[in-house]
Amino acid sequence: MKAFLTTLMIGISSLIHAATAVDTFVVMVGSDTIAQGDILEVKFLLKNIDGQIERPDFAGFEIVGGPNQSSSFQFINGKSASSISHSYWLRAPEPGVFYLGPVYVKTGDGGTLESGPVEISVLPESGDAPTRHGVIEESADPNSLWQHTPAKPKLKTRKI
């Protein structure tokens, strides 16, 4: 009976987690407007999605770094979370308006996810030293497990 209840609780917990897990596919750029010659970070992030990220078309840009890959898995208080990210550093050799082609993700269940194109405006060279425009992680998903601040424990008092 005890084994049955344990198995039942694990099954219910798994179903609740599956229903509440936040699946996220995000394309992040350091800035949508840069100067000619500046370096721009582009990051593709999958959270709680089993899939392979395919590199988009970077027409109009020169790849100066990447692909840089990162992955993580967390299991905290019965909740699991995973992430995979790929990032590239790009240089804009010419001014103009460019589009980073759509990003495709082949998921583990045979499906495909697709992002829209990302517009980047490249202004003429400013004469200053090139600037690096990196992605600020906090802008990705404020409700993610990685950025969640746990609540302060409540103190319980008892009369003796």
C-alpha positions in Angstrom: 0.0 0.0 0.0 2.8 2.4 0.9 4.6 1.7 -2.5 1.3 2.3 -4.3 0.8 5.7 -2.6 4.4 6.6 -3.3 4.0 5.7 -7.0 0.7 7.6 -7.2 2.3 10.7 -5.6 5.2 10.6 -8.0 2.8 10.2 -11.0 0.7 13.1 -9.9 3.8 15.3 -9.2 5.1 14.5 -12.7 1.7 15.4 -14.3 1.6 18.7 -12.4 5.1 19.5 -13.4 4.4 18.7 -17.1 1.3 21.0 -17.0 3.2 23.9 -15.3 6.6 23.8 -17.0 7.3 26.9 -19.0 8.5 26.0 -22.5 10.3 29.0 -24.0 12.0 29.7 -27.3 13.6 33.1 -27.4 15.8 35.0 -29.8 17.8 37.8 -28.1 20.0 40.5 -29.6 22.3 42.9 -27.7 20.6 45.9 -29.5 18.4 46.5 -32.5 20.4 49.5 -33.6 24.2 49.5 -33.9 26.9 51.5 -35.6 28.9 50.1 -38.6 31.9 48.1 -37.2 30.2 47.4 -33.8 30.0 43.9 -32.5 26.6 42.4 -31.7 25.7 39.4 -29.7 22.8 37.2 -30.9 21.6 34.4 -28.6 19.0 31.6 -29.2 17.6 30.1 -26.0 15.5 27.0 -25.5 14.0 26.5 -22.0 12.4 23.1 -21.2 12.3 22.2 -24.9 14.1 19.2 -26.3 15.4 20.3 -29.6 18.2 21.3 -32.0 18.8 24.9 -32.9 19.7 25.5 -36.6 21.8 28.6 -37.3 19.9 31.3 -39.3 21.1 33.3 -42.2 23.4 36.1 -41.0 23.4 37.9 -44.4 25.0 41.3 -44.1 27.0 40.4 -41.0 30.4 38.9 -40.5 30.6 36.2 -37.8 33.5 37.1 -35.5 32.7 34.6 -32.6 30.7 31.5 -32.1 28.8 29.3 -32.1 29.1 29.4 -28.3 27.0 26.7 -26.7 25.7 26.4 -23.2 23.3 23.9 -21.5 22.1 23.4 -18.0 19.7 21.1 -16.1 18.3 21.8 -12.7 16.2 19.8 -10.3 15.0 21.8 -7.3 12.2 20.9 -4.9 10.8 18.4 -7.3 10.8 20.7 -10.3 13.1 20.2 -13.2 14.2 22.8 -15.7 16.6 22.7 -18.6 18.1 25.2 -21.1 20.2 25.2 -24.2 21.6 28.3 -25.8 23.7 29.2 -28.8 25.2 32.6 -29.2 27.2 34.3 -31.9 29.1 37.6 -32.1 28.5 39.5 -35.4 30.1 42.5 -36.9 28.2 44.8 -39.3 30.6 45.8 -42.1 28.1 48.0 -43.9 25.4 50.5 -42.9 21.8 49.6 -43.7 18.8 47.6 -42.4 19.4 43.9 -42.2 17.4 40.9 -41.1 18.6 37.9 -39.2 16.8 35.1 -40.9 14.2 33.0 -39.0 15.6 30.5 -36.5 14.4 27.0 -36.8 14.3 24.4 -34.0 13.8 20.7 -34.6 12.1 19.4 -31.5 12.5 15.9 -30.1 8.9 15.0 -30.9 9.5 15.7 -34.7 8.0 19.1 -34.8 9.6 22.4 -35.8 9.6 25.8 -34.1 10.3 29.0 -36.1 11.0 32.5 -35.0 10.3 35.5 -37.1 13.1 37.5 -38.6 14.9 40.1 -36.4 15.5 43.5 -37.9 18.8 45.2 -37.1 19.5 48.8 -38.1 23.2 49.6 -38.8 24.1 53.3 -38.7 27.1 54.7 -40.5 30.4 54.5 -38.6 30.5 57.0 -35.8 34.3 57.4 -35.6 34.3 56.1 -32.0 35.9 52.8 -31.1 33.7 49.8 -31.9 31.2 48.9 -29.2 30.2 45.4 -28.0 26.5 45.0 -27.7 25.9 42.0 -25.5 22.6 40.3 -24.5 21.4 41.2 -21.0 20.1 37.9 -19.6 17.5 39.5 -17.3 15.5 40.6 -20.3 14.9 37.1 -21.5 12.1 35.8 -19.2 11.4 37.3 -15.8 9.3 34.3 -14.8 11.9 31.6 -15.4 13.2 29.3 -12.7 16.8 30.7 -13.1 15.7 34.2 -12.2 13.1 33.3 -9.6 13.8 34.8 -6.1 12.6 32.4 -3.4 10.2 33.8 -0.9 11.6 34.5 2.6 10.7 31.7 5.1 7.9 32.5 7.4 8.6 32.3 11.1 6.2 30.3 13.2 5.9 31.0 16.9 4.1 28.9 19.4 3.1 29.6 23.0 4.6 27.2 25.5 
